[in-house]
Amino acid sequence: MSSEWLTPEQKRSVLESATQLALEYKLSDITVNRLARASGVSVFDIIRHYKNRQNIIAAALEREVEVMAGAVAAPELRFPTETLRDELHMLAKVMLHEYRRRLPFIRRLIEEAVRDPEFGPLLYQKFLMQGRLQFTDFLAKRQERREIGEDVDIEAAAAMFFSAITGILVVVELFGGNKVEVLDEERLVREFSSILLSGIVKR
């Protein structure tokens, strides 16, 4: 995708509008004309910049991941009295909060992935995998600070923790589990953090 056709403000408007329209329509029903009306950006400019609908959805997914990543504090911002456990607890809570805010959008993405086999890999690569990579980066920085063992496979650890936290939220909230049991987020965060830390903390 070219970066010169739309201004940053126009790109923001297009992607925010695409995300909002996804809450109202099937992704296959989000036409360029509909997106142009919602965003205030011309059909010609949208097509010239993004080329096709799949590129628009991919960019919208990437933007959502960037927004979620911005909610996570950098390691240098940790207070002197905070521990890695404290930091991990906070990260897990932020992840749950950010994903809960996007549950209607995530529901629409899952529905589209079930209908369109070509959309599933896009959802996985641009949203789920990128979210996991953000957590991998979180662990890598702590490994550089020698808080995590050098022999720890941080990619595997990140995949386990990320999948556990977000997977349970999605299952409970999107598939009716909340009608059967209340998701105890504090307990969830505490237990998964303890399991992760028992395997990665440097001894």
Phi, psi and omega in degrees: 000135177287149180257003189258346187283323181246147175284162177305322180293320178294318178297317178300316181295317180297313184288322176296320179294321178298318179295318180293318179296330179295339178279342184254332186228161167297148181300328179291343180263000178275091181280162177296323178298317179295319180292323179295318179296319183288325186265340184080011178255139186294151177304316182301313182292323179296313181294319181298324183277310189263343177074311182207171184295324181297321178294326178294313180297318179299316180294322178295319178297316180298321180295319179297320178296319179297319179296318179295320180297325180293343180276352182265129182289144176288153183300329181289350179269002179294135178289152183304328183274352182279148177251173175300323178298315178301316182295319180294319177302314182295319179299315181297320179294319178297317179301313180298317180297314183293320179289324178297321178300331185256012183302317177300320179293317180297320178302316180295321179295319179294317178301317181293321180295326178291321181283323187241106181302334180282340182278332181305308179300327178295314177300316182294314185288317188271341184239301184291312181294321180293323176297319178295322179294328176298319179287326175300319178297321177303312181290324181298320180294324179285331176291322177298328179275006177063029174269342180240141182305142182294336182270002181287133175277093186292333178294317179293319180297318180295318180297318180297310185292314182298315181295321181295311183295305184286325181297315180296319179299313181297314181298313183292315186277322186267337184247025171084005180297333181291347175275347182256318181213152178274132179285112179276091187294322180298316179294319179301310180298315183297313185289316180291325177295319180295318179297315180296312184296327180296338182258346187240339185295136181292132180255000000 
